[in-house]
């Protein structure tokens, strides 16, 4: 199975309002709720692709109960989330009917105690024993040490499980030094890590810091891969209108899926770029339009770049 | 006991952000949750005043479970809420750290089925048997007929229980015709009911439409009462800075409390105006500062108006 880790799970709420005006009162015309947090989105895409996937991370409170109830409805997905006493955060996207623009309100997440984090680490160690690959996804909730992902990377490497890391800021910086097999930053995250806004230079630097391979998601420009086997760009056919939330998570699912199927890099990247583009066309993160995916898969352009440093 | 009815209970959420900007992403620095909906706020004030109070209305879903859990912590309050299959709505107040201004996002509430509303009506009928007074409070959730409050007013009158109504719009218009003992509109609600922005004229008209007595809450100007026993104004001592949410609910609690204690109108109005002002000074709806209340009670000016029509 593929294991995804979401330390800071979320209940993603979408509100439709006519137009958000600060300091006014708004009637919400539509309310949608779904399990959220990057690793849960990745897992739902993997499950839809037909993979057996197990989700772990931390979950708690009334919001956490809703997250778990919703996950039971996903075929192929096993819930191995670890309970904590605090409540899973809400992330609320307020969508304007008039403009289609979104205002985001993100709770910080529960305060996790050292005992709870230890319980999670034990559970994670046991789950690694039957994992073909693991993805470490998203932010860390309050109370979890900033070096936590570095520890989880080391445990995966010790267990011989390929590990993909998708986080940002100081947790990313610390965990890169623990030598993950793959990181998937977006352009901003890569620039924050390396100080360079030039993807080639930045990816080289990230590998020098410890990442075995780097796949950077560059929005409408697609993916840029810098690996020991070569460098590639995977570009979707033209710009896409839609909801970019979750596009990075779909790319992570494509990369993991290609990894466990031992696809060559160009095929992994085509799959990741097509899933990412297809998820932009879907209304919510963690979902994708299958017909659009298959059509896009044939039209993603993967080009090798000269590897002379 | 005093019975309060809240058909559209709520989980009131307060978010602190630095400054709300449409179409941006915001980190919420502080999250507060409490039971909400006008009737639950009224009940908490009554319980704090030492009254035995029973709350009923509709409650459901994960949000409803949180509301009920929080209510068990209120001494003197009995939970007789009726379960529905839909989820209790969230009302979110987003408070700007910089300006102190609030942006409100209100979910519509669960869709209530005819079977669920019938079950509520039966329960309400049983509760009336031991009620000294009843307050019907707030909006109706989707699915509940617009004439619902009129039916609840008639049932209370048939049971000989004094009934206070605090709602707005068409449900208020219909229920006023069923002859409630007291309505407590604010200036806007009274104007919407009667077409007049002049409190004296509007209150006269509301009584002509069926209300036995009218107490209008006029914000910083206090309360204006138009009753068969006379007309009064109750004015707090000077303007108050704070959170006006819940000030009307505190006034309702004061009026009910004075009613069951058979206080003369001027004393009821002084209590209601002082509670209302003290609740403005408290950070959340349904609470009040007791020391401020007692100090304000001595300083509220109640003046009789000439009753010549």
Interface residues (C-beta under 8 A of the other chain):
Chain A: X15 X17 X19 X20 X21 X22 X23 X24 X25 X26 X27 X28 X29 X31 X62 X63 X65 X66 X92 X94 X96 X99 X101 X102 X103 X104 X105 X106 X107 X108
Chain B: X15 X17 X20 X21 X22 X23 X24 X25 X26 X27 X28 X29 X31 X62 X63 X65 X66 X92 X94 X96 X99 X101 X102 X103 X104 X105 X106 X107 X108
